[in-house]
């Protein structure tokens, strides 16, 4: 940390024994505690409201937990893929593999409660299992290109907003315009392709046990292939456990990818069990749809959209549970970025703002047609054994790879 001083032994190369925290660090920590306390108080207040109070409260807390884990583990899909494509560093990719492995085990348990017979011809309620077609591939590729242009995926922009990333607001506003373009595109692709596309769910063919075996086998194979690109790790610190060391592990060092991914997977399972699958675009797309619907611009253009599971866009006049999750995510990230001295307004240039907004348009269009983004369609979809999640993930990787090779990510 810039203005935190470790115990005197640290200056001589010895293991620190205590922390001497400067006034600036103490102030940041106090602000962070106030933010976390405010989130807890807001969740308690929401819990007492009628109808969906418990669900809204839980959504806010889930968002805060995601923000903390995303920020400390640097769980941004674009950043993770860029490390691999540019630097041949596959270490961060294991966070995604870990999240998918833990998520799939948890989803099998939840599916057994919601839908005991996977061969019944029905799909689990609310799970992000979508149609597979060329539209999904095009949407994923566009989303990947948008990630490269804007510098992050949508969830990455949200947690980095809590770090002071100044391109994030432009990308998020651009995504609203992209959702609008997606709504205007929907009718033609739905009638021509999507309404006839297969909705493939692995447990319907292999059963829950077979699907889990297939899923974990694929993840293990990917992990083995990626092991050769994991850089050599520094030797573990054999010093005794101290307050300074704990502070460094929790708030200083980037969390281990396997731990980060496991936590993301667990959060996703609890979110599905209690409220709905994880996703961060429902509130944004709903805002865009509401504006267009109120303006009379979408009449007759969204046939069939509301029949699909995913990060569905609905006409809203208030903040949805997904909106509370987004708010919690941003504030949770902010709360842990502050004491670690990672909140800092980044330098914004005009080209950076323009490319961020343009990338947001690509991501909004892609996530609308794919019924979700890297969190909803990829993470929640693959955890739910949806073939659409794998197809979208492969297309996103292709889009990011192309964007990086074209050097679109230099904004």
PLY file of the C-alpha trace (Angstrom):
ply
format ascii 1.0
element vertex 411
property float x
property float y
property float z
element edge 410
property int vertex1
property int vertex2
end_header
0.00 0.00 0.00
1.24 3.47 -0.80
0.86 5.05 2.64
0.79 2.06 5.00
4.01 1.21 6.77
4.84 -2.28 7.89
6.64 -2.91 11.16
10.28 -1.93 11.39
11.46 -5.43 10.50
9.97 -5.06 7.01
12.40 -2.27 6.19
15.31 -4.59 6.91
13.89 -7.50 4.89
12.60 -9.43 7.91
9.04 -10.70 8.22
6.76 -7.86 9.43
5.22 -8.34 12.83
2.69 -5.52 12.96
1.04 -2.80 10.94
1.47 0.91 11.44
-1.38 2.45 9.48
-1.14 6.04 8.31
-3.92 8.56 8.72
-4.89 8.26 5.05
-5.14 4.49 5.24
-7.18 4.73 8.44
-9.60 7.14 6.77
-10.02 4.88 3.74
-10.66 1.91 5.99
-13.25 3.88 7.96
-15.06 4.87 4.75
-15.00 1.26 3.57
-16.55 0.09 6.85
-19.26 2.74 6.54
-20.07 1.52 3.00
-20.24 -2.10 4.12
-22.35 -1.11 7.12
-24.67 0.83 4.84
-25.09 -2.19 2.58
-25.95 -4.35 5.58
-28.44 -1.76 6.86
-30.04 -1.43 3.43
-30.36 -5.21 3.14
-32.03 -5.33 6.57
-34.45 -2.57 5.58
-35.30 -4.31 2.30
-35.95 -7.56 4.14
-38.83 -5.98 6.03
-40.61 -4.68 2.93
-43.69 -6.57 1.68
-43.79 -9.09 -1.18
-40.22 -9.52 -2.50
-38.41 -8.02 0.47
-36.35 -11.13 1.27
-35.39 -11.66 -2.38
-34.41 -8.01 -2.80
-32.35 -8.08 0.38
-30.57 -11.24 -0.71
-29.90 -9.79 -4.19
-28.19 -6.77 -2.67
-25.99 -8.96 -0.48
-25.16 -11.26 -3.39
-24.09 -8.23 -5.41
-21.87 -6.99 -2.59
-20.26 -10.41 -2.25
-19.65 -10.55 -6.00
-18.12 -7.08 -5.99
-15.72 -8.05 -3.22
-14.67 -11.31 -4.89
-14.45 -9.80 -8.38
-12.30 -6.93 -7.16
-9.95 -8.93 -4.98
-9.59 -11.76 -7.50
-9.52 -9.47 -10.57
-12.33 -11.57 -12.01
-12.82 -9.74 -15.30
-13.34 -12.04 -18.28
-11.57 -9.70 -20.68
-8.55 -9.19 -18.42
-8.28 -12.94 -17.88
-8.46 -13.72 -21.61
-6.05 -10.89 -22.46
-3.47 -12.30 -20.03
-3.63 -15.59 -21.87
-3.75 -14.28 -25.45
-1.11 -11.56 -25.04
1.16 -12.91 -22.30
0.55 -16.67 -22.53
-0.34 -16.60 -18.84
-3.12 -19.10 -18.19
-3.09 -18.75 -14.40
-6.08 -16.38 -14.17
-8.11 -18.67 -16.48
-8.27 -21.21 -13.68
-10.62 -18.83 -11.85
-13.19 -19.38 -14.62
-12.64 -23.14 -14.66
-12.95 -23.29 -10.87
-16.17 -21.24 -10.92
-17.69 -23.53 -13.56
-16.67 -26.70 -11.70
-18.04 -25.57 -8.33
-21.12 -24.06 -9.97
-21.98 -27.25 -11.85
-21.79 -29.39 -8.71
-24.03 -26.94 -6.87
-26.48 -26.68 -9.76
-26.87 -30.47 -9.89
-27.94 -30.40 -6.24
-30.40 -27.55 -6.83
-31.76 -29.13 -10.02
-32.45 -32.32 -8.07
-34.75 -30.26 -5.84
-36.47 -28.26 -8.58
-36.68 -30.96 -11.29
-35.90 -34.49 -10.03
-36.44 -36.11 -13.44
-34.13 -34.52 -16.00
-35.69 -36.57 -18.82
-39.19 -35.19 -18.26
-38.95 -32.89 -21.27
-39.02 -29.78 -19.11
-36.20 -27.40 -18.22
-35.27 -26.25 -14.70
-37.19 -23.08 -13.78
-35.36 -19.87 -14.60
-32.06 -21.52 -15.56
-30.07 -19.77 -18.29
-30.53 -22.40 -21.00
-30.97 -20.79 -24.41
-31.36 -21.63 -28.10
-28.25 -22.52 -30.11
-27.87 -21.01 -33.58
-25.68 -18.78 -35.69
-27.31 -15.82 -33.92
-25.73 -16.93 -30.64
-22.33 -17.22 -32.32
-22.64 -13.75 -33.88
-23.80 -12.29 -30.56
-20.88 -13.86 -28.69
-18.33 -12.65 -31.23
-19.77 -9.12 -31.08
-19.67 -9.21 -27.30
-16.02 -10.30 -27.39
-15.12 -7.50 -29.79
-16.93 -5.07 -27.50
-14.90 -6.32 -24.55
-11.67 -5.64 -26.45
-12.81 -2.18 -27.53
-14.04 -1.09 -24.11
-11.38 -2.76 -21.97
-13.64 -5.06 -19.93
-16.80 -7.14 -20.00
-19.97 -5.62 -18.52
-19.41 -7.20 -15.09
-15.78 -6.07 -15.28
-16.86 -2.50 -15.94
-19.21 -2.65 -12.98
-16.61 -3.78 -10.46
-13.95 -1.51 -11.97
-16.39 1.37 -11.63
-15.86 0.82 -7.91
-12.12 1.30 -8.52
-12.53 4.62 -10.32
-12.20 3.30 -13.89
-13.37 6.31 -15.90
-14.08 4.40 -19.13
-16.68 2.26 -17.37
-19.57 4.81 -17.43
-19.12 5.33 -21.18
-19.14 1.59 -21.81
-22.26 1.09 -19.69
-24.11 3.94 -21.42
-23.03 2.52 -24.76
-24.46 -0.85 -23.73
-27.87 0.78 -23.25
-27.77 1.89 -26.88
-26.61 -1.59 -27.87
-29.56 -3.18 -26.09
-31.82 -0.86 -28.07
-30.25 -1.99 -31.34
-30.70 -5.57 -30.20
-34.41 -5.02 -29.62
-34.81 -3.66 -33.14
-32.88 -6.68 -34.49
-34.81 -9.24 -32.47
-37.91 -9.64 -34.62
-36.07 -10.62 -37.80
-33.66 -13.08 -36.17
-36.39 -14.57 -33.98
-38.72 -15.28 -36.89
-35.93 -16.42 -39.19
-33.79 -18.45 -36.78
-34.24 -18.35 -33.02
-37.79 -19.73 -32.80
-36.63 -22.85 -34.64
-33.24 -23.24 -32.93
-32.70 -26.20 -30.57
-32.45 -25.59 -26.83
-29.87 -28.20 -25.81
-29.53 -29.22 -22.15
-27.03 -31.97 -21.31
-28.95 -33.62 -18.41
-31.90 -34.28 -20.73
-29.59 -36.60 -22.68
-27.12 -37.90 -20.10
-28.99 -37.45 -16.83
-27.61 -35.34 -13.99
-24.76 -37.72 -13.14
-23.70 -38.20 -16.75
-23.87 -34.49 -17.52
-21.76 -33.69 -14.46
-19.15 -36.27 -15.51
-19.03 -34.86 -19.05
-18.83 -31.32 -17.71
-16.05 -31.97 -15.19
-14.12 -34.06 -17.73
-14.12 -31.19 -20.22
-13.05 -28.71 -17.53
-10.28 -31.05 -16.36
-9.05 -31.50 -19.92
-8.96 -27.74 -20.43
-7.11 -27.35 -17.15
-4.47 -29.89 -18.16
-3.96 -28.15 -21.50
-3.58 -24.80 -19.77
-1.12 -26.00 -17.11
1.83 -25.56 -19.46
1.09 -21.83 -19.63
1.02 -21.27 -15.86
4.08 -19.18 -14.93
6.41 -20.33 -12.19
5.07 -19.29 -8.82
7.23 -17.62 -6.15
8.20 -19.70 -3.17
5.71 -19.62 -0.32
6.52 -17.28 2.54
7.53 -19.47 5.44
7.39 -16.66 7.95
5.10 -16.76 10.93
1.54 -15.56 10.62
1.16 -11.91 11.62
-1.42 -9.14 11.36
0.63 -7.54 8.60
0.69 -10.78 6.65
-3.07 -11.22 7.07
-3.65 -7.67 5.84
-1.49 -8.35 2.78
-3.31 -11.60 1.96
-6.82 -10.21 2.36
-6.47 -6.66 1.04
-3.11 -6.51 -0.70
-2.32 -9.51 -2.87
-4.57 -10.71 -5.67
-6.57 -13.68 -4.45
-5.68 -17.11 -5.76
-7.61 -17.87 -8.99
-8.87 -21.23 -7.70
-10.18 -19.63 -4.50
-11.71 -16.72 -6.43
-13.44 -19.03 -8.89
-14.74 -21.33 -6.15
-16.28 -18.36 -4.34
-17.89 -17.08 -7.56
-19.31 -20.55 -8.21
-20.74 -20.81 -4.69
-22.29 -17.35 -4.91
-23.90 -18.35 -8.21
-25.41 -21.48 -6.72
-26.88 -19.65 -3.72
-28.22 -16.91 -6.00
-30.05 -19.46 -8.16
-31.39 -21.33 -5.14
-32.74 -18.22 -3.43
-33.61 -15.72 -6.20
-32.43 -16.27 -9.78
-29.28 -17.23 -11.71
-26.46 -14.72 -11.68
-26.56 -12.08 -14.40
-25.73 -8.38 -14.62
-27.59 -7.19 -17.72
-31.26 -7.63 -16.86
-31.66 -4.20 -15.23
-29.68 -2.45 -17.97
-31.59 -4.08 -20.82
-34.89 -3.51 -19.02
-34.08 0.18 -18.70
-33.42 0.38 -22.42
-36.60 -1.55 -23.24
-38.71 0.61 -20.92
-37.53 3.82 -22.60
-38.25 2.43 -26.06
-41.62 0.95 -25.05
-42.71 4.23 -23.44
-41.73 6.00 -26.65
-43.89 3.65 -28.70
-40.88 2.36 -30.65
-41.07 -1.36 -29.94
-44.68 -2.26 -30.72
-44.80 -5.77 -32.20
-41.02 -6.13 -32.35
-40.33 -8.52 -29.44
-42.34 -11.63 -30.24
-41.17 -14.62 -28.22
-38.57 -12.75 -26.17
-40.37 -13.18 -22.86
-40.64 -16.95 -23.35
-36.88 -17.52 -22.97
-34.95 -17.83 -19.72
-31.88 -15.67 -19.27
-31.21 -12.04 -18.43
-34.63 -11.10 -19.79
-35.54 -7.47 -20.41
-38.89 -6.40 -19.01
-40.66 -3.06 -18.82
-39.96 -1.67 -15.35
-40.73 1.49 -13.45
-38.48 0.79 -10.47
-35.22 -0.88 -9.47
-35.42 -4.64 -9.89
-33.63 -7.27 -7.81
-31.01 -7.36 -10.56
-30.57 -3.62 -10.18
-29.96 -4.11 -6.47
-27.39 -6.79 -7.30
-25.61 -4.36 -9.64
-25.62 -1.63 -6.99
-24.25 -4.03 -4.39
-21.55 -5.17 -6.81
-20.26 -1.65 -7.44
-20.34 -0.69 -3.76
-18.79 -3.97 -2.64
-15.91 -3.48 -5.05
-15.48 0.11 -3.86
-15.44 -0.99 -0.21
-12.50 -3.36 -0.68
-10.65 -1.21 -3.23
-10.42 1.67 -0.76
-8.46 0.10 2.11
-6.17 -1.64 -0.39
-5.45 1.77 -1.95
-6.71 0.63 -5.33
-9.37 3.28 -5.83
-7.99 5.87 -8.20
-9.64 7.77 -11.02
-7.96 6.59 -14.19
-6.87 9.03 -16.87
-9.57 9.45 -19.51
-8.86 10.39 -23.11
-11.33 11.22 -25.86
-10.36 8.13 -27.92
-10.68 6.04 -24.75
-14.17 7.34 -24.06
-15.28 6.83 -27.68
-13.95 3.26 -27.92
-15.46 2.41 -24.53
-18.88 3.62 -25.69
-18.55 1.81 -29.02
-17.49 -1.36 -27.24
-20.50 -0.98 -24.97
-22.77 -0.86 -28.03
-21.30 -4.14 -29.29
-21.68 -5.75 -25.85
-25.24 -4.52 -25.42
-26.28 -5.81 -28.86
-24.54 -9.13 -28.30
-25.87 -9.75 -24.80
-29.43 -8.86 -25.82
-29.47 -11.43 -28.65
-27.60 -13.98 -26.52
-30.00 -13.38 -23.59
-27.13 -12.53 -21.28
-23.43 -11.72 -20.98
-20.34 -13.48 -19.69
-21.92 -13.83 -16.25
-25.46 -14.79 -17.30
-25.10 -16.79 -20.51
-21.54 -18.08 -20.03
-21.06 -18.54 -16.28
-24.64 -19.32 -15.22
-25.41 -21.09 -18.51
-22.45 -23.46 -18.46
-22.98 -24.14 -14.75
-26.53 -25.16 -15.71
-25.16 -27.56 -18.39
-26.52 -25.45 -21.25
-24.84 -26.04 -24.60
-25.64 -22.39 -25.35
-23.20 -21.35 -22.61
-20.32 -23.24 -24.23
-21.14 -21.90 -27.70
-21.36 -18.34 -26.41
-18.10 -18.74 -24.48
-16.23 -20.00 -27.56
-17.61 -17.14 -29.67
-16.64 -14.59 -27.01
-13.09 -15.96 -26.94
-12.94 -15.65 -30.74
-14.16 -12.05 -30.58
-11.67 -11.10 -27.88
-8.82 -12.82 -29.76
-9.69 -10.94 -32.94
-10.00 -7.64 -31.10
-6.61 -8.07 -29.44
-4.92 -9.15 -32.68
-6.39 -6.06 -34.36
-5.14 -4.04 -31.39
-8.56 -2.62 -30.63
-7.85 -2.68 -26.89
-5.38 0.17 -26.70
-7.92 2.91 -25.82
0 1
1 2
2 3
3 4
4 5
5 6
6 7
7 8
8 9
9 10
10 11
11 12
12 13
13 14
14 15
15 16
16 17
17 18
18 19
19 20
20 21
21 22
22 23
23 24
24 25
25 26
26 27
27 28
28 29
29 30
30 31
31 32
32 33
33 34
34 35
35 36
36 37
37 38
38 39
39 40
40 41
41 42
42 43
43 44
44 45
45 46
46 47
47 48
48 49
49 50
50 51
51 52
52 53
53 54
54 55
55 56
56 57
57 58
58 59
59 60
60 61
61 62
62 63
63 64
64 65
65 66
66 67
67 68
68 69
69 70
70 71
71 72
72 73
73 74
74 75
75 76
76 77
77 78
78 79
79 80
80 81
81 82
82 83
83 84
84 85
85 86
86 87
87 88
88 89
89 90
90 91
91 92
92 93
93 94
94 95
95 96
96 97
97 98
98 99
99 100
100 101
101 102
102 103
103 104
104 105
105 106
106 107
107 108
108 109
109 110
110 111
111 112
112 113
113 114
114 115
115 116
116 117
117 118
118 119
119 120
120 121
121 122
122 123
123 124
124 125
125 126
126 127
127 128
128 129
129 130
130 131
131 132
132 133
133 134
134 135
135 136
136 137
137 138
138 139
139 140
140 141
141 142
142 143
143 144
144 145
145 146
146 147
147 148
148 149
149 150
150 151
151 152
152 153
153 154
154 155
155 156
156 157
157 158
158 159
159 160
160 161
161 162
162 163
163 164
164 165
165 166
166 167
167 168
168 169
169 170
170 171
171 172
172 173
173 174
174 175
175 176
176 177
177 178
178 179
179 180
180 181
181 182
182 183
183 184
184 185
185 186
186 187
187 188
188 189
189 190
190 191
191 192
192 193
193 194
194 195
195 196
196 197
197 198
198 199
199 200
200 201
201 202
202 203
203 204
204 205
205 206
206 207
207 208
208 209
209 210
210 211
211 212
212 213
213 214
214 215
215 216
216 217
217 218
218 219
219 220
220 221
221 222
222 223
223 224
224 225
225 226
226 227
227 228
228 229
229 230
230 231
231 232
232 233
233 234
234 235
235 236
236 237
237 238
238 239
239 240
240 241
241 242
242 243
243 244
244 245
245 246
246 247
247 248
248 249
249 250
250 251
251 252
252 253
253 254
254 255
255 256
256 257
257 258
258 259
259 260
260 261
261 262
262 263
263 264
264 265
265 266
266 267
267 268
268 269
269 270
270 271
271 272
272 273
273 274
274 275
275 276
276 277
277 278
278 279
279 280
280 281
281 282
282 283
283 284
284 285
285 286
286 287
287 288
288 289
289 290
290 291
291 292
292 293
293 294
294 295
295 296
296 297
297 298
298 299
299 300
300 301
301 302
302 303
303 304
304 305
305 306
306 307
307 308
308 309
309 310
310 311
311 312
312 313
313 314
314 315
315 316
316 317
317 318
318 319
319 320
320 321
321 322
322 323
323 324
324 325
325 326
326 327
327 328
328 329
329 330
330 331
331 332
332 333
333 334
334 335
335 336
336 337
337 338
338 339
339 340
340 341
341 342
342 343
343 344
344 345
345 346
346 347
347 348
348 349
349 350
350 351
351 352
352 353
353 354
354 355
355 356
356 357
357 358
358 359
359 360
360 361
361 362
362 363
363 364
364 365
365 366
366 367
367 368
368 369
369 370
370 371
371 372
372 373
373 374
374 375
375 376
376 377
377 378
378 379
379 380
380 381
381 382
382 383
383 384
384 385
385 386
386 387
387 388
388 389
389 390
390 391
391 392
392 393
393 394
394 395
395 396
396 397
397 398
398 399
399 400
400 401
401 402
402 403
403 404
404 405
405 406
406 407
407 408
408 409
409 410
